[in-house]
């Protein structure tokens, strides 16, 4: 009788396995634990990199708007972060940076977990493209929102037009153009520039390091984690040489929304390119270099701990 009862159950289970596409495995509780671990690692990694990223992001905006010396501004912001850490970490700019990177890391982690555990038979190229697309969408959405807020918080609201030689008298001098820094309308060119910049950054931070790390010779790094660390630090930083001019163009269009000759904008971008690229390299190393490494290794560690806990004793 028992054999007769168990036979339909076996047939039912077999039919369910056959109807599940792409080898979907139904393990809700385990998947939930892994996703919680992904979120915790993402939040922890974002919290560790927030102070450095916030300072460098603010310096880039202020350099573009004011052309102020970088070293005194850096010392001022660093001193404030050390002397008033609670105020610094709970400030609006710091929270903007934290939520931006926490959302990005969490999306990358969860995408990989869902694809690996729920769709284990999916093609690696499709899985990689899916992870890139989801991470890019989230990072671009929150990143552009964060950058626009930084421009509104740290930009200036008065643009002075230099008088021409023929308009030196008070009665004919050109008035200053005043705009509200809190305006809600953002030029489409600014959004487009930030979107392209984020695409390059995400591709260089999440997709390229995994491709390049396996090609690093053993003479440079013999252990796998060292290869990953080198690729995770070097590639995102190198990408900034290309993405920084795009970022500066977006800031310049926001800062000077009036119609200007492209030659004028290129001159402004060229002026700030090297210094801003170095700043963004310093920013990207903690953001997607150290932060990406901590996020990747922390995720693997927690997943291994969960696997060990579920093994029968």
Backbone bond lengths (Angstrom), bond angles and torsions (degrees), N, CA, C in turn:
res aa  C-N    CA-C-N  psi(-1)  N-CA   C-N-CA  omega(-1)  CA-C   N-CA-C  phi
1 X - - - 1.469 - - 1.538 111.06 -
2 X 1.346 114.14 -42.09 1.457 118.54 179.25 1.517 111.46 -63.63
3 X 1.319 115.57 -39.60 1.466 119.63 179.37 1.508 110.81 -64.62
4 X 1.364 116.58 -38.80 1.457 120.12 178.81 1.526 111.69 -64.89
5 X 1.359 116.83 -36.77 1.469 120.82 -179.38 1.532 111.69 -72.99
6 X 1.335 114.26 -35.20 1.468 116.80 -176.38 1.514 112.33 -76.83
7 X 1.352 116.56 -25.41 1.462 118.62 -177.57 1.526 112.82 -63.17
8 X 1.350 120.22 -44.20 1.463 119.22 176.16 1.513 113.18 -61.91
9 X 1.362 116.08 -35.36 1.457 118.98 179.62 1.526 110.97 -64.17
10 X 1.342 115.98 -40.87 1.464 120.06 178.31 1.515 110.21 -64.30
11 X 1.339 117.05 -42.40 1.456 120.83 179.25 1.521 111.34 -64.48
12 X 1.351 116.17 -40.02 1.468 119.98 178.85 1.518 111.34 -63.14
13 X 1.365 115.79 -42.96 1.460 119.69 179.55 1.526 110.97 -64.41
14 X 1.366 115.16 -38.73 1.463 118.91 179.35 1.517 111.40 -64.24
15 X 1.340 115.68 -41.29 1.460 119.78 178.72 1.528 111.12 -64.74
16 X 1.350 116.75 -39.38 1.471 120.08 178.66 1.521 111.22 -63.64
17 X 1.350 116.73 -40.94 1.458 119.85 -179.73 1.520 111.46 -64.99
18 X 1.370 114.67 -35.82 1.457 117.82 -178.93 1.521 112.17 -72.20
19 X 1.334 116.96 -30.79 1.454 119.67 -176.78 1.520 112.84 -85.49
20 X 1.328 118.55 -8.31 1.466 121.27 -179.15 1.525 109.44 -81.93
21 X 1.341 118.95 114.38 1.463 121.64 -175.30 1.514 112.63 -70.93
22 X 1.335 115.21 144.97 1.465 122.74 174.87 1.523 112.69 56.61
23 X 1.285 116.27 28.61 1.459 120.28 176.06 1.502 113.84 67.01
24 X 1.333 116.56 38.20 1.461 119.43 -179.29 1.529 109.75 -61.37
25 X 1.300 117.44 131.40 1.458 122.74 179.41 1.517 108.83 -112.57
26 X 1.307 114.07 123.91 1.462 118.37 -176.21 1.515 109.98 -92.33
27 X 1.288 115.78 96.36 1.469 121.54 176.31 1.518 107.01 -137.77
28 X 1.327 114.65 74.19 1.454 120.80 -171.77 1.499 114.11 -60.26
29 X 1.332 116.78 -44.73 1.464 119.07 -176.19 1.518 110.83 -66.47
30 X 1.336 117.36 -41.87 1.468 120.12 179.21 1.518 110.89 -65.97
31 X 1.321 116.71 -42.67 1.460 119.87 178.53 1.520 110.60 -61.95
32 X 1.331 117.01 -40.20 1.462 120.43 177.99 1.511 112.42 -61.15
33 X 1.326 116.52 -41.57 1.468 120.34 178.37 1.532 110.99 -63.21
34 X 1.315 116.01 -42.14 1.459 119.89 -180.00 1.525 111.41 -65.19
35 X 1.331 117.28 -39.65 1.466 120.51 179.57 1.528 111.25 -68.53
36 X 1.333 116.94 -35.71 1.470 119.90 175.23 1.526 109.92 -64.24
37 X 1.328 116.70 -42.59 1.460 120.40 177.26 1.528 110.85 -61.93
38 X 1.328 116.66 -40.98 1.465 120.41 177.52 1.521 111.09 -59.49
39 X 1.327 116.90 -42.59 1.468 121.07 -179.18 1.520 111.67 -66.94
40 X 1.333 116.56 -41.66 1.465 120.16 -179.38 1.526 111.24 -64.87
41 X 1.329 116.81 -43.27 1.466 120.27 178.90 1.529 110.29 -64.28
42 X 1.328 116.64 -41.25 1.472 120.51 179.31 1.524 110.66 -61.57
43 X 1.336 117.12 -44.89 1.460 120.64 -179.64 1.523 111.08 -65.59
44 X 1.335 116.84 -41.89 1.464 119.76 178.84 1.514 112.70 -64.36
45 X 1.325 117.12 -43.46 1.468 120.87 178.81 1.528 110.63 -63.93
46 X 1.335 116.65 -42.22 1.467 120.43 179.54 1.525 111.22 -64.13
47 X 1.337 117.00 -39.61 1.465 120.32 -179.53 1.528 111.31 -64.05
48 X 1.333 117.16 -37.07 1.458 120.51 -177.53 1.529 112.42 -70.15
49 X 1.326 117.26 -32.06 1.468 119.49 -175.72 1.525 113.15 -96.07
50 X 1.334 117.66 -9.93 1.466 120.82 -174.62 1.535 113.73 -56.61
51 X 1.350 120.62 -47.88 1.479 119.19 -176.67 1.522 112.82 -57.57
52 X 1.339 117.04 -47.93 1.462 119.78 -177.31 1.525 110.99 -66.64
53 X 1.325 117.14 -44.06 1.460 120.33 -177.38 1.520 110.82 -64.89
54 X 1.325 117.26 -40.18 1.468 120.17 -179.46 1.518 111.04 -62.03
55 X 1.337 117.17 -43.51 1.459 120.59 -179.36 1.529 110.55 -63.83
56 X 1.317 117.37 -46.62 1.470 120.10 -177.70 1.523 111.89 -68.17
57 X 1.329 117.71 -38.57 1.465 119.89 176.90 1.523 110.94 -61.91
58 X 1.321 116.19 -41.54 1.456 119.34 179.52 1.528 111.01 -66.86
59 X 1.330 117.37 -38.80 1.464 120.42 178.97 1.524 111.78 -62.90
60 X 1.338 116.94 -39.45 1.466 120.01 -179.98 1.522 110.52 -64.09
61 X 1.337 116.72 -43.85 1.466 120.50 179.76 1.525 110.20 -64.17
62 X 1.317 117.63 -46.72 1.457 120.89 -177.88 1.531 111.42 -67.95
63 X 1.333 117.41 -32.45 1.465 120.18 176.35 1.518 110.31 -65.61
64 X 1.330 116.64 -42.13 1.454 120.35 -179.75 1.523 111.82 -68.10
65 X 1.334 117.29 -37.86 1.462 120.84 -175.21 1.524 112.50 -84.18
66 X 1.334 116.58 -42.46 1.470 120.16 -172.37 1.524 113.64 -108.17
67 X 1.345 117.49 -19.05 1.462 122.15 -173.24 1.525 110.96 56.44
68 X 1.332 115.86 39.93 1.453 120.41 -178.35 1.528 110.34 -83.05
69 X 1.340 118.73 154.43 1.467 121.64 177.32 1.533 110.80 -58.93
70 X 1.318 115.86 137.80 1.461 119.94 -172.46 1.531 112.68 -76.44
71 X 1.331 117.08 -42.45 1.455 119.50 -172.85 1.525 112.85 -63.83
72 X 1.349 120.23 -47.37 1.467 118.79 177.08 1.532 112.76 -61.62
73 X 1.326 116.97 -39.33 1.464 119.70 178.75 1.521 110.99 -65.47
74 X 1.338 116.48 -40.36 1.467 120.30 178.52 1.530 110.51 -63.02
75 X 1.329 116.88 -44.24 1.472 119.91 178.99 1.523 111.12 -61.73
76 X 1.326 116.53 -39.55 1.460 120.26 -179.25 1.527 110.99 -63.73
77 X 1.334 116.85 -47.87 1.466 120.22 -178.83 1.530 111.08 -68.12
78 X 1.324 116.90 -38.57 1.465 119.74 178.93 1.523 111.02 -65.51
79 X 1.327 116.86 -41.86 1.457 120.56 178.90 1.529 111.10 -62.68
80 X 1.316 116.09 -40.84 1.460 119.61 178.05 1.519 111.03 -63.37
81 X 1.328 117.68 -39.92 1.461 120.59 -179.35 1.524 111.88 -67.70
82 X 1.349 116.80 -29.98 1.465 120.24 -179.14 1.521 112.52 -84.20
83 X 1.323 116.85 -34.83 1.462 120.08 -176.72 1.529 112.95 -86.47
84 X 1.329 116.97 -27.29 1.466 120.76 179.15 1.532 109.69 -131.96
85 X 1.336 117.32 64.65 1.470 120.15 -173.56 1.524 113.74 -62.42
86 X 1.337 117.15 -38.50 1.471 119.33 -178.82 1.527 111.07 -64.39
87 X 1.334 115.76 -45.22 1.470 119.70 178.23 1.523 110.84 -64.58
88 X 1.330 116.36 -40.56 1.459 120.89 -178.46 1.530 111.04 -64.88
89 X 1.322 117.43 -47.00 1.462 121.17 -174.29 1.520 113.02 -73.73
90 X 1.332 116.82 -25.37 1.466 119.34 179.75 1.526 112.77 -99.37
91 X 1.333 116.35 6.07 1.458 119.64 178.41 1.525 110.17 -69.90
92 X 1.301 115.82 161.12 1.466 120.22 -178.46 1.530 112.61 -60.77
93 X 1.347 119.38 -44.44 1.463 118.38 178.26 1.526 113.26 -59.70
94 X 1.348 117.00 -41.79 1.465 119.41 179.66 1.519 111.48 -64.16
95 X 1.321 117.56 -40.94 1.460 120.44 178.83 1.527 111.25 -66.48
96 X 1.327 116.99 -35.83 1.465 120.20 176.41 1.529 110.54 -61.39
97 X 1.333 116.45 -44.86 1.459 120.60 179.68 1.526 110.38 -65.44
98 X 1.332 116.83 -44.63 1.466 120.32 -178.29 1.527 111.45 -59.36
99 X 1.312 117.78 -51.23 1.461 120.21 -177.69 1.523 111.29 -66.43
100 X 1.314 117.76 -32.18 1.459 120.82 178.28 1.524 111.26 -62.93
101 X 1.329 117.02 -48.98 1.467 119.87 -177.03 1.528 111.98 -79.54
102 X 1.317 117.85 -31.90 1.462 119.27 175.17 1.524 110.74 -62.05
103 X 1.324 116.71 -42.77 1.467 120.56 178.36 1.524 111.36 -65.41
104 X 1.339 117.12 -39.98 1.465 120.42 -179.85 1.518 111.70 -65.71
105 X 1.346 117.04 -49.45 1.460 120.41 179.91 1.527 111.28 -63.53
106 X 1.317 116.82 -41.88 1.469 120.13 -178.90 1.528 111.10 -63.71
107 X 1.319 116.81 -40.18 1.467 120.00 178.82 1.519 111.18 -64.02
108 X 1.337 116.95 -45.01 1.467 120.37 178.51 1.527 110.96 -61.85
109 X 1.338 116.69 -43.98 1.462 120.40 -179.74 1.516 112.00 -64.30
110 X 1.311 116.47 -48.71 1.462 120.14 -176.27 1.522 111.91 -67.30
111 X 1.313 117.00 -36.47 1.468 119.76 177.99 1.526 110.41 -61.08
112 X 1.339 116.35 -46.40 1.459 119.56 179.61 1.521 111.60 -64.71
113 X 1.336 116.62 -39.99 1.459 119.98 -179.10 1.526 111.54 -65.32
114 X 1.321 116.98 -46.51 1.461 120.35 -179.55 1.526 110.76 -63.19
115 X 1.319 116.92 -42.90 1.455 119.68 -179.10 1.526 111.94 -67.84
116 X 1.333 117.11 -37.36 1.465 120.37 -178.92 1.523 112.95 -74.62
117 X 1.323 116.51 -38.18 1.461 119.89 -173.53 1.523 113.15 -94.31
118 X 1.312 117.39 -35.40 1.463 120.17 -176.82 1.526 111.03 -91.93
119 X 1.337 116.32 -36.13 1.467 120.84 179.73 1.532 109.25 -122.13
120 X 1.326 118.91 66.13 1.471 120.49 -173.99 1.522 114.00 -66.17
121 X 1.334 118.20 -20.48 1.465 121.08 -176.29 1.531 113.17 -97.10
122 X 1.320 116.29 6.48 1.456 119.05 -178.92 1.526 110.25 -69.25
123 X 1.319 116.70 148.43 1.456 121.37 179.89 1.524 110.50 -63.03
124 X 1.341 115.98 140.69 1.475 120.29 -176.30 1.524 111.80 -63.11
125 X 1.324 116.94 -37.08 1.465 119.51 179.42 1.523 111.01 -65.06
126 X 1.336 116.38 -41.34 1.468 119.75 178.29 1.520 110.24 -66.75
127 X 1.339 116.68 -40.74 1.465 120.22 178.86 1.525 110.86 -62.43
128 X 1.337 116.59 -43.92 1.457 119.50 179.23 1.514 112.65 -64.21
129 X 1.329 116.91 -40.55 1.454 120.31 178.85 1.522 111.40 -67.43
130 X 1.340 116.45 -36.90 1.463 120.07 178.52 1.525 111.17 -65.45
131 X 1.334 115.87 -43.94 1.466 119.80 177.74 1.518 110.89 -62.26
132 X 1.336 117.14 -44.14 1.459 121.18 178.91 1.530 110.90 -61.64
133 X 1.341 116.80 -45.40 1.466 120.42 -176.38 1.524 111.01 -64.38
134 X 1.335 117.16 -45.32 1.471 119.82 -178.92 1.525 111.11 -67.07
135 X 1.336 117.24 -41.40 1.465 120.53 179.24 1.520 110.93 -66.85
136 X 1.325 115.87 -40.91 1.461 120.25 179.21 1.528 111.02 -63.20
137 X 1.328 116.85 -41.42 1.461 120.39 -179.36 1.529 111.00 -62.86
138 X 1.319 116.39 -47.24 1.464 120.08 -178.30 1.518 110.79 -68.96
139 X 1.334 117.08 -46.45 1.455 120.20 -178.39 1.521 111.69 -62.99
140 X 1.329 116.77 -40.27 1.462 119.75 179.85 1.522 110.98 -66.45
141 X 1.334 116.60 -41.89 1.462 120.21 -178.14 1.524 111.23 -62.76
142 X 1.340 115.80 -55.13 1.462 118.85 -177.05 1.519 111.45 -75.78
143 X 1.357 117.49 -30.17 1.456 120.08 -179.51 1.512 112.61 -69.39
144 X 1.329 116.97 -43.65 1.462 119.91 177.19 1.520 110.43 -65.10
145 X 1.307 116.57 -41.67 1.471 120.43 176.47 1.530 110.37 -59.12
146 X 1.331 116.61 -43.00 1.463 120.49 179.11 1.521 111.56 -65.59
147 X 1.335 117.46 -42.80 1.465 120.57 -178.28 1.525 111.84 -67.42
148 X 1.324 116.31 -37.07 1.460 119.65 176.84 1.531 109.86 -64.49
149 X 1.325 116.69 -42.08 1.470 120.02 178.18 1.529 110.93 -63.52
150 X 1.335 116.81 -38.79 1.466 119.68 177.53 1.523 110.53 -64.05
151 X 1.328 116.74 -41.11 1.461 119.59 178.23 1.526 110.88 -63.05
152 X 1.329 116.73 -36.79 1.462 120.22 179.09 1.525 111.51 -73.35
153 X 1.337 117.12 -35.21 1.461 120.43 -177.44 1.528 112.53 -76.80
154 X 1.327 117.27 -38.32 1.457 120.75 -170.26 1.520 113.56 -114.43
155 X 1.333 118.30 0.80 1.459 120.29 177.59 1.514 111.06 -85.20
156 X 1.317 115.96 171.29 1.469 119.76 178.89 1.517 109.12 -101.71
157 X 1.295 115.85 166.08 1.460 119.81 -175.14 1.524 113.55 -118.43
158 X 1.330 117.37 11.88 1.465 120.15 178.39 1.523 108.23 -131.60
159 X 1.306 115.86 125.80 1.455 121.68 176.96 1.515 107.50 -112.58
160 X 1.315 116.93 119.02 1.455 121.07 -176.74 1.521 110.25 -95.83
161 X 1.310 115.21 130.46 1.459 121.12 174.40 1.520 108.62 -95.30
162 X 1.303 116.51 125.27 1.460 119.86 178.54 1.516 109.69 -70.15
163 X 1.331 118.65 132.73 1.458 120.23 -179.61 1.512 111.06 -69.41
164 X 1.300 115.60 146.09 1.461 121.17 176.40 1.514 109.00 -80.96
165 X 1.336 118.20 162.41 1.473 120.03 -179.03 1.517 113.38 -57.67
166 X 1.339 117.45 -26.54 1.459 119.05 -177.51 1.516 112.95 -86.62
167 X 1.353 116.11 -1.98 1.475 119.19 -176.94 1.509 110.02 -126.81
168 X 1.308 116.31 50.12 1.453 120.12 -177.39 1.513 112.59 -90.62
169 X 1.317 118.61 -11.20 1.454 120.20 -179.25 1.508 109.48 -81.44
170 X 1.351 117.85 150.74 1.451 120.43 -178.63 1.511 112.80 -59.32
171 X 1.320 117.62 -33.91 1.458 119.04 -174.94 1.515 112.67 -72.58
172 X 1.335 117.18 -21.76 1.460 119.37 -176.80 1.525 112.78 -117.36
173 X 1.337 117.50 9.39 1.450 119.28 -178.32 1.522 110.69 -69.12
174 X 1.332 115.38 147.51 1.461 120.51 -178.86 1.519 109.55 -77.18
175 X 1.311 119.66 127.19 1.458 120.51 -178.41 1.517 111.32 -72.94
176 X 1.323 115.03 160.42 1.451 120.36 175.66 1.522 109.74 -69.73
177 X 1.323 114.75 146.09 1.457 120.67 174.44 1.517 107.57 -93.84
178 X 1.302 116.86 119.59 1.458 121.15 -176.77 1.509 108.69 -110.86
179 X 1.329 115.80 133.85 1.456 119.36 174.51 1.523 108.27 -135.91
180 X 1.276 116.19 154.66 1.462 121.25 178.73 1.511 110.08 -80.77
181 X 1.334 116.64 127.50 1.447 120.19 -179.92 1.516 111.12 -70.53
182 X 1.325 117.95 -16.43 1.451 120.81 179.24 1.511 113.69 -93.38
183 X 1.318 117.71 14.02 1.453 119.86 -178.52 1.522 110.18 -62.02
184 X 1.316 116.30 147.46 1.460 120.77 -175.18 1.515 112.47 -92.80
185 X 1.326 118.65 -19.49 1.458 120.36 -178.69 1.522 110.31 -81.72
186 X 1.322 115.51 122.75 1.450 121.75 -179.92 1.523 108.31 -111.32
187 X 1.338 118.78 132.37 1.464 120.24 179.76 1.523 111.81 -57.53
188 X 1.319 115.61 142.16 1.462 120.73 179.05 1.523 111.02 -60.38
189 X 1.338 117.23 -35.56 1.464 120.57 179.01 1.523 111.53 -61.92
190 X 1.337 117.00 -34.09 1.463 120.34 177.53 1.515 110.64 -66.50
191 X 1.333 116.64 -47.02 1.461 120.04 177.16 1.523 110.87 -59.21
192 X 1.323 117.16 -44.20 1.461 121.22 -177.93 1.531 111.43 -63.91
193 X 1.326 116.28 -41.85 1.466 120.20 179.38 1.527 110.74 -64.87
194 X 1.328 117.06 -44.27 1.464 120.08 179.17 1.532 111.02 -65.12
195 X 1.333 117.30 -35.34 1.463 121.03 179.59 1.524 110.64 -65.82
196 X 1.331 116.93 -45.36 1.462 120.84 178.02 1.521 110.90 -64.60
197 X 1.320 116.67 -41.59 1.466 120.98 177.60 1.525 111.33 -59.14
198 X 1.332 116.53 -44.04 1.467 120.38 -179.48 1.521 111.63 -66.94
199 X 1.342 116.96 -36.39 1.455 119.29 177.48 1.524 111.63 -60.50
200 X 1.332 116.62 -44.62 1.462 120.78 177.91 1.533 111.05 -64.56
201 X 1.332 116.53 -41.99 1.464 120.65 -177.39 1.520 111.32 -66.25
202 X 1.331 117.84 -45.46 1.467 120.96 -179.06 1.519 110.85 -66.05
203 X 1.340 117.09 -42.48 1.454 119.65 179.14 1.531 110.83 -63.08
204 X 1.334 116.41 -40.57 1.459 120.16 179.88 1.512 114.13 -77.04
205 X 1.337 117.72 -14.54 1.465 120.54 -177.19 1.522 113.18 -102.39
206 X 1.332 117.80 -30.95 1.458 120.10 -174.83 1.531 113.42 -114.15
207 X 1.322 118.13 -30.88 1.467 120.33 -175.37 1.526 112.52 -98.31
208 X 1.328 117.37 -50.05 1.464 120.46 -175.58 1.533 114.52 -64.65
209 X 1.357 120.18 -42.11 1.472 118.42 -177.99 1.523 113.71 -56.35
210 X 1.338 117.78 -40.54 1.466 120.04 179.52 1.526 111.58 -65.82
211 X 1.350 116.29 -33.62 1.462 119.91 179.13 1.530 111.21 -72.81
212 X 1.319 116.23 -39.11 1.459 120.96 -172.64 1.527 111.76 -82.88
213 X 1.338 117.85 -34.03 1.471 120.77 -173.14 1.532 112.04 -58.65
214 X 1.328 117.34 -36.53 1.467 119.99 -179.09 1.522 112.20 -70.22
215 X 1.328 117.69 -17.47 1.463 121.81 -179.85 1.522 113.56 -95.67
216 X 1.328 117.45 -1.51 1.464 120.42 177.08 1.529 108.49 -72.25
217 X 1.324 119.05 125.15 1.476 120.43 -176.68 1.527 112.05 -66.31
218 X 1.322 115.23 154.48 1.461 120.52 179.46 1.518 112.30 -65.04
219 X 1.321 117.17 -23.27 1.462 119.84 178.50 1.524 111.72 -67.20
220 X 1.342 116.21 -24.98 1.465 120.66 176.87 1.518 110.69 -86.95
221 X 1.318 116.65 -45.58 1.475 122.26 178.77 1.517 107.38 -150.11
222 X 1.318 116.26 122.42 1.467 120.38 -175.81 1.520 113.05 -89.11
223 X 1.328 117.14 -24.23 1.459 120.36 -177.46 1.525 110.31 -99.92
224 X 1.335 114.91 147.73 1.459 120.22 -173.41 1.525 111.86 -63.53
225 X 1.330 117.83 -42.22 1.457 119.48 -177.03 1.527 111.88 -67.16
226 X 1.355 117.17 -29.31 1.466 119.83 176.09 1.522 111.32 -69.65
227 X 1.339 116.50 -37.90 1.463 120.06 176.23 1.521 110.54 -62.54
228 X 1.329 115.94 -43.36 1.465 119.99 178.89 1.528 110.45 -63.20
229 X 1.337 116.49 -42.45 1.467 120.52 -179.26 1.527 111.13 -63.77
230 X 1.335 117.30 -43.90 1.467 120.67 179.56 1.525 110.55 -61.27
231 X 1.331 115.88 -47.23 1.470 119.68 -179.94 1.521 111.40 -65.10
232 X 1.336 116.78 -38.02 1.456 120.55 -177.68 1.522 112.22 -70.50
233 X 1.317 117.15 -24.93 1.464 120.45 178.10 1.530 112.27 -89.82
234 X 1.327 116.76 -41.47 1.464 120.59 -171.04 1.528 112.86 -78.20
235 X 1.324 117.29 -42.97 1.465 119.55 -172.45 1.529 112.30 -69.99
236 X 1.342 120.20 -50.79 1.469 118.05 178.22 1.525 113.35 -58.54
237 X 1.345 116.81 -35.10 1.464 119.38 178.62 1.526 110.97 -67.65
238 X 1.338 117.16 -41.03 1.464 120.35 -179.42 1.524 111.84 -65.53
239 X 1.320 116.80 -34.72 1.465 120.93 -179.04 1.527 111.04 -60.94
240 X 1.338 117.17 -25.43 1.463 120.18 -176.15 1.530 112.78 -65.51
241 X 1.320 117.47 -23.47 1.463 119.60 176.76 1.524 111.39 -63.78
242 X 1.331 116.06 -26.96 1.463 121.23 179.00 1.526 111.44 -94.08
243 X 1.320 116.49 -40.86 1.469 119.86 -173.65 1.529 113.30 -80.10
244 X 1.342 118.02 -24.91 1.464 119.68 -177.67 1.528 113.41 -63.40
245 X 1.348 120.75 -44.38 1.471 118.63 176.31 1.532 112.53 -58.99
246 X 1.322 116.80 -34.45 1.467 120.30 177.93 1.527 109.65 -66.97
247 X 1.328 116.36 -42.11 1.460 121.40 177.52 1.528 111.16 -62.02
248 X 1.325 116.85 -44.02 1.460 121.08 -179.96 1.525 111.27 -65.47
249 X 1.327 116.79 -35.69 1.458 119.81 177.02 1.526 110.46 -62.71
250 X 1.342 117.19 -43.68 1.462 119.95 177.78 1.515 112.65 -61.86
251 X 1.331 117.21 -41.85 1.461 120.88 177.75 1.527 111.54 -65.25
252 X 1.326 116.18 -40.27 1.469 119.91 -178.20 1.532 110.97 -66.31
253 X 1.332 116.81 -39.59 1.464 119.95 178.10 1.522 110.41 -65.47
254 X 1.339 116.80 -38.04 1.471 119.22 176.91 1.525 110.66 -68.86
255 X 1.328 116.44 -42.04 1.465 121.03 -176.50 1.520 111.73 -71.50
256 X 1.347 116.47 -36.33 1.472 121.27 -179.86 1.531 108.35 -125.41
257 X 1.322 117.38 79.68 1.472 120.23 -173.79 1.519 114.22 -73.08
258 X 1.317 117.51 -12.96 1.456 119.10 179.77 1.531 110.44 -68.79
259 X 1.304 116.84 159.23 1.468 122.57 -179.78 1.525 109.20 -68.31
260 X 1.327 115.76 123.84 1.459 121.53 -179.88 1.524 109.13 -132.75
261 X 1.332 117.77 152.71 1.470 119.41 174.95 1.524 110.59 -62.01
262 X 1.332 117.03 142.51 1.458 120.83 179.40 1.528 111.07 -59.23
263 X 1.335 116.87 -31.12 1.454 120.50 178.53 1.524 111.23 -60.53
264 X 1.331 116.25 -37.44 1.462 120.76 179.08 1.526 110.58 -66.62
265 X 1.333 116.84 -42.12 1.471 119.99 -179.95 1.532 110.80 -68.45
266 X 1.323 116.91 -40.17 1.463 119.74 178.72 1.527 110.63 -63.79
267 X 1.331 116.67 -36.34 1.465 120.25 177.58 1.521 110.98 -63.20
268 X 1.336 116.54 -42.36 1.474 120.09 178.46 1.527 110.90 -65.83
269 X 1.328 116.66 -41.86 1.469 120.43 -179.99 1.527 110.50 -65.24
270 X 1.330 116.42 -42.25 1.471 120.15 179.81 1.522 111.20 -62.93
271 X 1.312 116.42 -34.84 1.463 120.52 -179.80 1.524 111.26 -62.10
272 X 1.328 116.48 -39.37 1.464 120.78 -173.90 1.521 113.72 -101.76
273 X 1.338 118.21 -2.26 1.465 120.25 -169.65 1.528 112.83 -59.76
274 X 1.341 116.97 -52.06 1.466 119.68 -174.67 1.524 111.18 -65.56
275 X 1.330 116.72 -49.97 1.459 119.40 -177.65 1.525 111.41 -65.08
276 X 1.347 116.79 -41.30 1.459 119.61 179.27 1.528 111.30 -68.99
277 X 1.337 117.41 -34.60 1.469 120.14 177.31 1.527 110.51 -64.47
278 X 1.333 116.22 -42.67 1.467 119.24 177.48 1.525 111.15 -62.94
279 X 1.340 115.93 -40.85 1.461 119.42 177.48 1.523 111.47 -61.91
280 X 1.332 115.94 -45.41 1.460 119.33 -178.87 1.525 111.73 -70.66
281 X 1.333 117.93 -27.67 1.459 119.96 172.28 1.528 110.37 -66.27
282 X 1.340 114.97 -44.91 1.470 119.04 177.00 1.523 110.71 -62.34
283 X 1.331 116.70 -32.56 1.456 121.36 179.52 1.525 111.15 -76.23
284 X 1.328 117.27 -40.60 1.456 120.14 -174.47 1.515 111.82 -73.26
285 X 1.343 117.61 -27.37 1.469 119.56 179.05 1.527 111.02 -62.58
286 X 1.344 119.71 -49.58 1.464 116.87 173.56 1.522 113.05 -71.11
287 X 1.331 118.14 -33.85 1.467 120.62 -173.61 1.519 111.99 -67.92
288 X 1.339 116.54 -63.74 1.457 120.28 -176.97 1.520 112.95 -109.08
289 X 1.348 117.58 -7.88 1.447 120.46 175.23 1.510 110.43 -85.18
290 X 1.329 116.17 -76.39 1.466 120.44 177.92 1.524 110.37 -65.21
291 X 1.328 116.56 -44.77 1.467 119.48 179.85 1.517 111.99 -61.81
292 X 1.343 116.76 -42.94 1.456 119.59 178.21 1.513 112.26 -65.26
293 X 1.339 116.67 -38.81 1.465 120.18 178.24 1.528 111.03 -65.47
294 X 1.337 116.90 -46.52 1.460 120.34 178.64 1.531 111.17 -62.01
295 X 1.324 115.70 -40.46 1.460 119.79 179.49 1.529 111.13 -64.20
296 X 1.332 117.16 -44.97 1.464 120.97 -179.25 1.520 111.99 -65.70
297 X 1.340 116.15 -49.11 1.461 120.12 -178.13 1.531 111.35 -68.99
298 X 1.338 117.00 -38.82 1.467 119.68 177.88 1.520 111.88 -64.30
299 X 1.309 117.05 -39.29 1.464 121.11 177.49 1.525 110.96 -63.49
300 X 1.322 116.69 -46.37 1.471 119.81 178.80 1.523 111.48 -62.00
301 X 1.329 116.45 -39.33 1.469 120.14 -179.81 1.537 111.14 -64.05
302 X 1.322 117.01 -47.96 1.461 119.56 -179.25 1.525 111.43 -66.06
303 X 1.319 117.34 -37.94 1.465 119.68 177.44 1.524 110.79 -63.97
304 X 1.339 116.69 -39.73 1.469 119.81 177.69 1.522 110.97 -65.12
305 X 1.343 116.89 -39.01 1.460 120.03 178.36 1.529 111.30 -64.31
306 X 1.310 116.95 -39.98 1.466 120.20 177.72 1.525 111.20 -66.99
307 X 1.325 116.35 -37.53 1.467 119.54 177.28 1.532 110.88 -65.00
308 X 1.326 116.22 -42.03 1.460 119.93 178.98 1.523 111.24 -63.44
309 X 1.317 116.24 -39.50 1.470 120.50 -178.49 1.524 112.20 -66.33
310 X 1.325 116.85 -30.12 1.455 120.96 -177.37 1.526 112.99 -87.52
311 X 1.327 116.84 -9.54 1.452 118.58 178.11 1.523 110.19 -69.76
312 X 1.344 118.28 139.01 1.471 119.78 179.53 1.520 110.50 -67.56
313 X 1.320 115.81 138.05 1.479 120.78 -177.81 1.510 110.45 -78.53
